[in-house]
Amino acid sequence: MRVDVSQILDDVGSSIRIKTQEAAQFDEPSLEFCSPIDFDLTLTNVGKAILVQGKIKGTLVMECAICLNKFKQRIEFELNDEFVKGKPNEDQFAIHGKEIDLSELLRQEFLLWFPMKPVCVLCREDIKEVNISGSTKKTSF
């Protein structure tokens, strides 16, 4: 997702708000979306960088680590990242001309929030609950 920041690029302290939905376009096989991503972002010129803050919501198709069935999982997270003017460090992103490209930042964030072992609701209800003493409270599988 490319965002034109020309309105705020030369005016420190100025900001723009982006509230939209866009289809996900990541070159990442594990990120399969079943609906557009919701963006509610504020981009602020903080001098040497554009600060991107806000909320991202998306619904991913995941494979349950227990039953291997596909299920939908809503993922929500907040962004608080900078796009710098000039050469970025390894943990920063660059402003390209008068645009910033949120694609790599979003890909990294969705992967960060992606569960290591996704479990569907049905399997979650069937998992044994073990208390501190080790006795089983629920035994159905």
N, C-alpha and C positions, 0 to 999 in steps of 0.2 A: 504494500500500500504506500504509494507516494503522496506526499503532502507538500503543497506549495507554501513556503514560509516567507515569500517575498514581502508580504505586508508588514512583517515584524522583524525582518532580518537586520534592518538598520536603525531600529528604534528600541533601545534598551528599556525593559520594563513592560513593553507591549505584549499582548497575548491574543491568541485566537482559540476558539472552542470548536471542536469537531465532534458532532454527535451523529453517527451514521451506522449503517449496516453494510458490510461487504462480504462477498464470497471469499472463502479462504483459498489462497493460492500458494501453498508451500510445497517445495520439492522434498517432502519428507513422508515416506510410506506409512509411518506409524501415526501420522496426524491426518485422520480421515474425518472430515466435518460433515454433519448432516443438515446444517442450516448455516446461514450467514453469520459472521462474527459481529457482535454489537460493540461499537466504539463510543466512549464518552471521554474525550481527551481535551486537555488544555495545554497548549504549547505557548511557552513564555520565553522571550528573549532575556537571558540573564547575563548578557555581556559577551563572553567568549563562547557561549553555547546557547542552544535552544533546549529548555527543560520541558520534557514530555511527562505529564502527570494525568492520571485518570484510571478508569475502569475498563476492562476488556471482559467480555462474556462470549463463550462459544460452547456448542454442543458437539462432542466428539463421539464417533463410533469406536468402541473398544471391544476387545475380546477378553472374556472372563478367564482368569488364570486357573480356575477350577473346572468349569464345565465346558469351556472353549466356545460358548455361545456369544454372539455379538449383542451388545447393549449400548444404549445411549447414556452419556455422562456429561452433565453440565460442568464446565470449568469456568471459574471467575477469578480474576486477579487484578491487582492494582499495579500500574506502571509508575515509575519515578526514575527516569533515565535522561541523560543528556546527549545531545548531538552537538559535537564541537565544530567550530570553524577551524579550518586547517587540518593538520594530521592528528588523527585520534590515537590514543593509547590502545593496548590490546583489549581493554574492557570498556572501550568507548565506541561510539558510532560517529560517522562524519556527516556533515551537511554537504550535499552535492549540488553546487551551484546555488539555486534558490529553492531546492527541494530537500526533504528528508525522506528516506525510504525506511518505513517501519517494518518491512518484511522480515529481516533477519532478527531484529529485536523480538518481534512477536513469535517467530519460530522458536527461538531460544526459551522464551517465557512459557510457551505452551508445553515444550518438552520438560521444562523444570517442574511444572505443575502436573504433568502426566503421571499417574500412579505407576509405581514400579511393577506391581502385580494387581491389575484391575480386577475387582470382584463384583459380579452383578448382584442385584438386590436379592434374588432367590437364593443364591449360594451364601450370601452374607447372613441370611436368616437361618441357614442350615449349619453354619460353622459351630463347632463345639465351643462353649464358653467355659473356660477353666478359671476357678477362683484362685486366690493366693495359695491355699492349702493343697491345690492340685486336684481337688475333686471336680467332677464334671457336673455342670448344672443342666446342660441340654445335650442330649445324645443323638438326636436325629441327624441323618445324613441323606 
